[in-house]
């Protein structure tokens, strides 16, 4: 029983540190982190789908000799993802086109 308690406490400390690092990293690149509902499989699936799409359509297609190269391109990639990149869930419009009510082409 003490093992599970120790593991739980250790996991909580690790999670708290990771949350701090995530917030710090997001602030460093100009992002505002948002929380998803606790134990929400739907939001977890959406987050995983976003990461998969982002890696497939941006990270793997661009030269990445080091982490700084990736970080320097993130702003442009996020901008393209939100303004140009078609999203199947939005009937192949970008989020900006969806928000402005742009007609389907």
C-alpha positions in Angstrom: 0.0 0.0 0.0 2.8 2.4 0.8 4.2 1.8 -2.7 1.1 3.1 -4.4 1.0 6.1 -2.0 4.6 6.9 -2.7 4.1 6.4 -6.4 1.0 8.7 -6.3 2.9 11.4 -4.5 5.8 11.1 -6.8 3.6 11.2 -9.8 1.8 14.3 -8.4 5.2 16.1 -8.0 6.2 15.2 -11.5 2.9 16.3 -12.9 3.1 19.7 -11.1 6.7 20.2 -12.5 5.6 19.3 -16.0 2.6 21.7 -15.7 5.0 24.5 -14.7 7.4 23.7 -17.5 4.5 23.6 -20.0 3.2 27.0 -18.9 6.7 28.4 -19.0 7.4 27.0 -22.5 4.0 28.3 -23.8 4.7 31.8 -22.4 8.2 31.8 -24.0 6.7 31.2 -27.4 3.8 33.6 -26.9 1.0 31.0 -26.3 -1.6 31.0 -23.5 -2.1 27.4 -22.3 -5.7 26.2 -21.8 -7.0 23.4 -19.7 -9.3 20.7 -21.0 -12.0 19.1 -18.8 -10.7 16.6 -16.2 -10.8 13.0 -17.5 -12.3 14.0 -20.8 -11.6 11.4 -23.5 -13.1 13.7 -26.1 -10.7 16.6 -25.5 -7.8 14.2 -25.1 -8.6 12.8 -28.5 -8.8 16.3 -30.0 -5.4 17.2 -28.5 -3.8 14.0 -29.8 -5.3 14.6 -33.3 -3.9 18.1 -33.3 -0.4 17.0 -32.4 -0.5 14.2 -35.0 -1.7 16.6 -37.7 0.8 19.3 -36.7 3.7 16.9 -36.8 2.6 15.4 -40.1 1.9 18.6 -42.0 4.5 21.0 -40.5 7.3 19.5 -38.4 8.2 16.5 -40.7 8.0 18.6 -43.8 10.5 21.2 -42.7 14.2 21.1 -42.0 14.8 20.7 -38.2 18.5 20.5 -37.4 17.8 21.4 -33.8 15.1 22.4 -31.3 15.8 26.1 -31.9 15.0 25.7 -35.6 11.6 24.2 -34.8 10.9 26.9 -32.1 11.7 29.7 -34.6 9.2 28.3 -37.1 6.3 27.6 -34.7 4.6 31.1 -35.0 4.5 30.8 -38.8 3.2 27.2 -38.6 0.5 28.1 -36.2 -0.5 31.0 -38.3 -0.7 28.9 -41.4 -2.7 26.2 -39.5 -5.3 28.7 -38.4 -5.5 30.9 -41.5 -4.8 28.6 -44.5 -4.7 24.9 -43.6 -8.0 23.1 -44.5 -9.6 21.2 -41.6 -11.9 18.2 -42.5 -14.1 19.0 -39.4 -14.7 22.5 -40.8 -15.7 21.2 -44.3 -12.1 21.8 -45.5 -12.0 25.4 -44.5 -9.5 27.0 -42.2 -10.5 28.1 -38.7 -10.3 31.7 -39.9 -12.6 31.0 -42.9 -15.0 29.2 -40.5 -15.0 32.1 -38.1 -15.7 34.7 -40.8 -18.3 32.6 -42.5 -16.4 32.3 -45.8 -18.3 30.3 -48.3 -17.2 26.8 -49.3 -15.2 26.8 -52.5 
